[in-house]
Amino acid sequence: MSYCVNCGVELEQGCGECPLCETPVINPREFYNKPEKPAYPEIIKIPKATHKRFTVFVISMVLLIPNIVLAVLDIAFWSSGISAYIFGGTVLVWTWFLFPMLWKKPLPLILLQIDAIALLAYLYLFKLKSNESGWFEGLAVPMVIACWAIAAIFIFWSRKPIRKSYTGIAATVAVIVMSYVIEICVDMFVFGRLQLGVSFAVTACCIPIIIFFIVLAKSRKLNAWVSRKFFM
């Protein structure tokens, strides 16, 4: 009879490791037969691509079932057309978040164009259902195109081998420019003249952030401390 050298528990004959503390058992007087690898593994490893497609399928079914129910209720009882807005929003969400998961190697610029087209199509649905005219061409289209251009420039910039701090500066500047573009479009459409105010507040909040990123890029000690402290 043998005992574990670590915890002292009594071991069975031919035991390869302690059942209590999992300490390996080395006994030259006993022969230990290592169990053969089973023909079928206990844990089935699913490839990442297959797992993503399965996830997209499950979420798509979860999103589709409520839309079918709402469409039936709308046609049978409500007759308000609200199911069209819900279905369009579901398609927009699916395009933005689930469609990229089907790509083996996502291309951000192409996906960005698809997202912008999907957003414009959803807003055009509101134009068809609404009585007011002019807001789609005068407000929605310029805002979506401007935001798409800013996001495309930022994606192109982030592809370059640069420091993360410079990427943070570019992202902050993109937020500032986008705030000005959105406010200019809204002011010109609603008031017919510029009344900049919110974008100034956004700029005032972003300037300290830009200064921090500049100091972070110039100071190697601070950069190393932040990388070590926050695992960046």
JOSULPE-V189640 format. One record per residue. N is the residue number from 1. RES is the residue in one letter. PHI is phi as a letter, one per 30 degrees, with the letter a starting at -180 (none if undefined). PSI is psi in radians with two decimals (NA if undefined). NEAR is the number of other ideal C-beta (glycine too) atoms within 12 Angstrom. Layout:
n = <N	N>
res = <RES	RES>
phi = <PHI	PHI>
psi = <PSI	PSI>
near = <NEAR	NEAR>
//
This chain:
n = <1	2	3	4	5	6	7	8	9	10	11	12	13	14	15	16	17	18	19	20	21	22	23	24	25	26	27	28	29	30	31	32	33	34	35	36	37	38	39	40	41	42	43	44	45	46	47	48	49	50	51	52	53	54	55	56	57	58	59	60	61	62	63	64	65	66	67	68	69	70	71	72	73	74	75	76	77	78	79	80	81	82	83	84	85	86	87	88	89	90	91	92	93	94	95	96	97	98	99	100	101	102	103	104	105	106	107	108	109	110	111	112	113	114	115	116	117	118	119	120	121	122	123	124	125	126	127	128	129	130	131	132	133	134	135	136	137	138	139	140	141	142	143	144	145	146	147	148	149	150	151	152	153	154	155	156	157	158	159	160	161	162	163	164	165	166	167	168	169	170	171	172	173	174	175	176	177	178	179	180	181	182	183	184	185	186	187	188	189	190	191	192	193	194	195	196	197	198	199	200	201	202	203	204	205	206	207	208	209	210	211	212	213	214	215	216	217	218	219	220	221	222	223	224	225	226	227	228	229	230	231	232>
res = <M	S	Y	C	V	N	C	G	V	E	L	E	Q	G	C	G	E	C	P	L	C	E	T	P	V	I	N	P	R	E	F	Y	N	K	P	E	K	P	A	Y	P	E	I	I	K	I	P	K	A	T	H	K	R	F	T	V	F	V	I	S	M	V	L	L	I	P	N	I	V	L	A	V	L	D	I	A	F	W	S	S	G	I	S	A	Y	I	F	G	G	T	V	L	V	W	T	W	F	L	F	P	M	L	W	K	K	P	L	P	L	I	L	L	Q	I	D	A	I	A	L	L	A	Y	L	Y	L	F	K	L	K	S	N	E	S	G	W	F	E	G	L	A	V	P	M	V	I	A	C	W	A	I	A	A	I	F	I	F	W	S	R	K	P	I	R	K	S	Y	T	G	I	A	A	T	V	A	V	I	V	M	S	Y	V	I	E	I	C	V	D	M	F	V	F	G	R	L	Q	L	G	V	S	F	A	V	T	A	C	C	I	P	I	I	I	F	F	I	V	L	A	K	S	R	K	L	N	A	W	V	S	R	K	F	F	M>
phi = <none	b	b	d	d	c	c	i	d	d	c	d	d	i	d	d	a	d	d	c	c	i	d	e	c	c	b	d	d	c	c	c	c	d	d	d	d	d	d	c	d	d	c	c	c	c	e	d	d	d	d	d	d	d	d	d	d	d	d	d	d	d	d	d	d	d	d	d	d	d	d	d	d	d	d	d	b	d	h	c	i	d	d	d	d	d	d	d	d	d	d	d	d	d	d	d	c	c	e	d	d	d	d	d	b	d	c	e	d	d	d	d	d	d	d	d	d	d	d	d	d	d	d	d	d	d	d	d	d	c	d	d	b	j	d	d	d	d	b	d	d	d	d	d	d	d	d	d	d	d	d	d	d	d	d	d	d	d	d	d	d	b	d	d	d	d	d	d	d	d	d	d	d	d	d	d	d	d	d	d	d	d	d	d	d	d	d	d	d	d	c	i	a	d	b	d	a	d	d	d	d	d	d	d	d	d	e	d	d	d	d	d	d	d	d	d	d	d	c	d	d	d	d	d	d	d	d	d	d	c	h	c>
psi = <2.37	2.81	2.71	2.35	-0.27	-0.91	-0.21	0.13	2.61	2.33	2.56	2.80	2.30	0.17	2.28	-0.46	2.77	2.24	-0.25	-0.92	0.02	0.50	2.29	2.45	2.11	1.85	1.86	-0.27	-0.18	2.49	2.20	2.13	2.01	2.29	2.45	2.67	2.24	2.66	-0.61	2.15	2.57	-0.59	2.11	2.14	2.07	2.29	2.62	-0.71	-0.76	-0.70	-0.70	-0.78	-0.68	-0.72	-0.76	-0.71	-0.80	-0.83	-0.64	-0.72	-0.68	-0.65	-0.54	-0.67	-0.86	-0.59	-0.69	-0.76	-0.80	-0.65	-0.74	-0.78	-0.66	-0.74	-0.67	-0.63	-0.83	-0.83	0.66	-0.28	0.17	-0.45	-0.46	-0.69	-0.74	-0.75	-0.72	-0.70	-0.63	-0.74	-0.68	-0.79	-0.74	-0.73	-0.69	-0.72	-0.57	-0.63	-0.72	-0.42	-0.29	-0.20	2.36	-0.74	1.65	2.41	1.86	-0.71	-0.72	-0.75	-0.61	-0.70	-0.74	-0.70	-0.72	-0.73	-0.72	-0.69	-0.75	-0.67	-0.69	-0.72	-0.58	-0.54	-0.71	-0.62	-0.71	-0.55	-0.29	2.74	-0.43	2.50	2.74	-0.43	-0.51	-0.86	-0.63	-0.32	-0.95	-0.87	-0.84	-0.68	-0.77	-0.75	-0.74	-0.78	-0.65	-0.75	-0.74	-0.77	-0.65	-0.72	-0.72	-0.71	-0.74	-0.68	-0.74	-0.28	-0.38	2.57	1.46	2.97	2.71	-0.54	-0.67	-0.59	-0.68	-0.68	-0.80	-0.70	-0.71	-0.73	-0.67	-0.68	-0.73	-0.86	-0.71	-0.66	-0.71	-0.75	-0.80	-0.76	-0.64	-0.76	-0.76	-0.77	-0.78	-0.56	-0.71	-0.86	-0.37	0.09	2.88	2.34	1.12	2.28	-0.91	-0.71	-0.56	-0.70	-0.69	-0.72	-0.76	-0.60	-0.54	-0.44	-0.81	-0.59	-0.74	-0.74	-0.72	-0.77	-0.62	-0.79	-0.67	-0.64	-0.55	-0.57	2.00	-0.64	-0.81	-0.68	-0.76	-0.67	-0.75	-0.74	-0.70	-0.63	-0.69	0.23	0.75	NA>
near = <12	20	18	24	16	17	16	13	20	15	27	18	15	16	26	21	23	23	16	16	16	14	19	16	29	17	21	8	11	16	12	19	10	11	9	6	8	8	6	7	8	8	7	9	9	12	11	12	15	16	15	21	20	18	19	24	18	16	21	24	17	17	25	22	15	18	26	18	17	25	25	14	17	20	16	12	13	15	12	16	19	20	26	24	23	26	24	28	25	29	27	28	23	28	29	21	21	28	24	21	25	23	17	13	10	18	15	22	20	17	26	28	21	25	30	29	23	28	30	28	23	30	27	22	25	24	22	17	18	16	9	15	13	15	21	25	19	19	28	30	24	23	31	30	23	26	28	29	22	28	29	24	23	29	25	17	21	22	15	13	9	17	22	19	27	23	23	29	29	30	26	27	26	30	26	28	25	29	29	28	29	27	28	25	28	27	22	20	24	16	14	10	11	17	16	21	17	20	25	17	15	24	23	15	17	27	19	13	23	25	17	20	28	21	20	27	22	16	17	14	12	20	24	13	14	22	17	11	10	12	6	16>
//
